[in-house]
Amino acid sequence: MDEKALALMRDTGLPVARELAEMLLTRADINNCLISLKVWSEEFSSAVKADDERGHAIGVSLFRDVVTQFVACFDGDTNTYPLVVEEVYPDFEGIAVTFRRLRDLRKSYAAHRYGAARQGVVGIHIDPTTGRYLARGGILATYIGEGEVVHQRLIAIVEQALGFVGARIVELEGRFEKEALAIPPLDRLKLPFARVTPGPEALKKSRGELMRGKEPAPDDEK
């Protein structure tokens, strides 16, 4: 389909279209998570040497982004069609405990507080016999994951979610085609033009506000 045809795409307003669009966004998010998670596990995980500042910074950022973005796909407060843990992982042993930990991490990251995932202590070194002051000391600890077994488990969890969403998209695509074809041709001509709202000003609005604010394209775009 050429650019002109895409520019004339109409918004059906069908509920199944909204759900399909959300699932496509969710698949994109989870796919990003999987790519980032594999890079993190292979190159920037907790195995990175403590004195490698660059590796440590990248590792922390990748892990934080994966947890935040992935768990958000299951969040009913921010998603109209959130994934449900029990549906995505009906037979995944220990998934409830794992997701509870991931959700706790995500809350910590999102609140910029981190809890036990971000700690610092300043103290003093003393002579163990006399108590004489020797020097000031400090300990900083930032959580960026655990061992290789945990890495592979996380990857498996994300891969299973990606497969689940992919199957859901196939189902929704079939329903959408059927319902879109059922719309009479003359009614299709009355449908508003499909569009997104780019630009800095749009960032101030919630996704719900953007959806409610859709309007037909101006006459010069017809």
C-alpha positions in Angstrom: 0.0 0.0 0.0 1.4 3.4 -1.0 1.7 6.5 1.2 -1.3 8.2 -0.4 -3.5 5.2 0.4 -2.2 5.1 4.0 -2.9 8.9 4.3 -6.6 8.2 3.4 -6.9 5.3 5.9 -10.2 5.6 7.8 -10.8 4.9 11.5 -13.6 2.4 11.8 -14.2 3.1 15.5 -14.7 -0.7 16.0 -13.9 -1.9 19.6 -11.9 -4.8 18.0 -9.8 -2.2 16.2 -8.9 -0.5 19.5 -8.0 -3.8 21.1 -5.9 -4.8 18.1 -4.0 -1.5 18.1 -3.3 -1.9 21.8 -2.0 -5.4 21.3 0.2 -4.2 18.5 1.7 -1.6 20.8 2.1 -4.2 23.6 3.9 -6.6 21.2 6.3 -3.8 20.2 7.0 -3.1 23.9 7.6 -6.7 24.8 9.8 -7.2 21.7 11.9 -4.2 22.8 12.1 -5.8 26.3 13.3 -9.1 24.9 16.0 -7.5 22.8 17.1 -5.3 25.7 17.0 -8.2 28.2 19.2 -10.4 26.0 21.7 -7.6 25.5 21.7 -6.9 29.3 22.1 -10.6 30.1 25.0 -11.1 27.6 26.9 -7.9 28.1 25.9 -5.7 30.9 24.4 -7.8 33.7 25.7 -8.2 37.3 28.7 -10.0 36.0 30.1 -6.6 34.8 33.2 -5.6 36.9 32.5 -3.1 39.6 35.1 -0.7 38.2 33.5 -0.6 34.8 31.5 2.5 35.1 30.2 2.5 31.6 29.1 -1.1 31.7 27.5 -0.6 35.1 25.5 2.4 34.0 24.3 0.7 30.9 23.4 -2.5 32.8 21.4 -0.6 35.4 19.5 1.4 32.8 18.7 -1.6 30.6 17.5 -3.7 33.5 15.4 -0.8 34.9 13.8 -0.2 31.5 13.0 -3.8 30.9 11.3 -4.3 34.3 9.4 -1.0 34.0 8.2 -1.5 30.4 7.4 -5.2 30.7 5.4 -5.1 33.9 3.5 -2.1 32.6 2.0 -4.4 29.9 0.2 -6.2 32.8 -0.9 -3.0 34.5 -4.7 -2.4 34.4 -4.3 1.2 35.6 -2.4 2.3 32.5 -3.7 -0.2 29.9 -7.2 -0.6 28.5 -6.4 -4.2 27.6 -3.7 -5.3 30.1 -2.2 -8.8 29.9 -3.3 -11.2 32.7 -0.5 -13.2 34.3 -2.7 -16.3 34.8 -3.7 -16.3 31.1 -0.3 -15.7 29.7 1.4 -18.2 32.1 -1.1 -21.0 32.9 1.6 -23.6 33.5 4.7 -21.6 34.3 6.0 -22.8 37.7 6.5 -20.1 40.3 5.3 -17.3 38.1 3.2 -15.7 40.8 6.3 -15.2 43.1 8.4 -14.0 40.2 5.8 -11.4 39.1 5.4 -10.2 42.6 9.1 -9.4 42.7 9.0 -7.8 39.3 6.0 -5.6 40.3 7.8 -4.6 43.5 10.8 -3.6 41.5 8.7 -1.7 39.0 7.0 0.3 41.7 10.3 1.1 43.2 11.7 2.3 39.9 8.6 4.2 38.9 8.5 6.1 42.2 12.2 6.9 41.9 12.8 5.6 45.4 14.1 2.1 44.5 13.9 0.8 48.1 16.4 -2.1 48.6 17.3 -1.8 44.9 19.2 1.4 45.6 21.1 1.8 48.8 24.0 3.8 50.2 25.8 3.9 53.6 28.6 6.1 54.8 30.6 5.0 57.8 34.0 5.0 59.3 36.9 2.6 59.4 38.4 2.1 62.8 41.2 0.2 64.4 39.5 -3.0 65.6 41.5 -3.0 68.9 41.6 0.7 70.0 38.7 2.2 68.1 41.1 4.8 66.6 39.5 6.6 63.5 41.3 5.5 60.3 39.2 6.8 57.4 35.7 7.6 56.1 34.1 4.8 54.0 31.1 4.3 51.9 29.0 1.5 50.3 26.8 2.0 47.3 24.6 -0.9 46.0 22.3 -0.8 42.9 20.4 -3.9 42.0 20.8 -5.0 38.4 19.7 -8.6 38.5 21.0 -11.9 39.7 22.8 -14.9 38.2 22.6 -16.6 34.8 19.7 -18.9 35.8 17.6 -15.9 36.7 18.6 -14.2 33.5 17.4 -17.1 31.4 14.2 -17.4 33.4 13.4 -13.7 32.7 14.1 -14.2 29.0 11.8 -17.2 29.0 9.0 -15.2 30.7 9.3 -12.4 28.2 9.4 -14.8 25.2 6.2 -16.5 26.4 4.4 -13.2 26.7 5.5 -12.3 23.2 4.2 -15.5 21.9 0.9 -15.1 23.7 0.4 -11.6 22.3 1.3 -12.7 18.8 -1.4 -15.3 18.9 -3.9 -12.8 20.3 -3.0 -10.4 17.4 -3.7 -13.1 14.8 -7.1 -13.7 16.4 -8.0 -10.0 16.5 -6.9 -9.4 13.0 -9.4 -12.0 11.8 -12.2 -10.5 13.8 -11.3 -7.0 12.6 -11.3 -8.0 8.9 -14.7 -9.7 9.3 -16.3 -6.7 11.0 -14.6 -4.1 8.7 -15.9 -5.9 5.7 -19.4 -5.9 7.2 -19.5 -2.1 7.1 -21.5 -0.9 4.0 -19.3 0.9 1.4 -21.2 4.2 1.7 -20.8 4.1 5.5 -17.1 3.6 5.1 -16.9 6.8 3.1 -18.3 8.6 6.1 -15.7 7.3 8.5 -13.2 9.8 10.0 -9.6 9.7 8.8 -7.3 7.7 11.0 -4.5 9.8 12.6 -2.2 10.0 15.5 -1.3 13.3 17.3 2.5 13.9 17.2 4.4 16.7 18.6 5.5 18.0 22.0 2.1 19.3 23.0 0.6 15.8 22.7 3.0 14.5 25.3 1.0 16.5 28.0 -2.1 14.4 27.3 -3.0 11.0 28.5 -3.6 8.3 25.8 -7.3 8.4 26.7 -7.5 12.2 26.1 -5.8 11.7 22.7 -8.2 9.0 21.7 -11.2 11.1 22.6 -9.8 14.1 20.7 -9.7 12.4 17.3 -11.2 14.5 14.5 -11.7 14.0 10.7 -9.0 15.2 8.5 -9.4 18.7 7.0 -11.0 19.0 3.5 -7.7 19.6 1.9 -6.5 16.2 3.0 -9.4 14.4 1.3 
